[in-house]
């Protein structure tokens, strides 16, 4: 069995059980140090996990400074559900509405809409004329539509790859985007994650509905980007990449 060791907000290991027992016996590890192994619900003091291996005279324990708890197996399974994510998206849509409208107006959306309305009234029931009117409208505002799409893309990617790991909507709902180990994702992965949402739109939103029934509540874009959406804000957790060594460092 391999054991992870937690000390001073840092995660070390994994180590062999016999090594951990030896370090407990020699005093290199304290009874108050935390341990975790596969199948354990959460971190436990080593005194609870290996009471028979404690040193006869344990070293004095110095309380660590208050730091956020590490990302544990339990927190990695606290997935944000469909409805919470939907509300977060609605909040983001409201946040983005004003800048989108400002951009569209700057590219003549008001005049283009007025012209469209006139063309539709003149078309009557002629479907061909109506289609041509819509085509002319979208052609006239094409640059504005492209710029708003870029702004929305960057908003989601930059927010979800930031220290917040969340957009304004996700912050409001207390959820965050992580990689499969609970860590912060890169800008490039965040850009790809948002781009993957286009596939969900192309299949009539089924990729988003997958959040409701997949085991880890992942949408299609989450699966493609290897990401999770977890409960809890990023500031409440400390994620440390595992160290792969065979000696204990404290």
Order of alpha helices (4+ residues) and beta strands (2+ residues): beta-beta-alpha-beta-beta-alpha-beta-alpha-alpha-alpha-alpha-alpha-beta-alpha-alpha-alpha-beta-beta
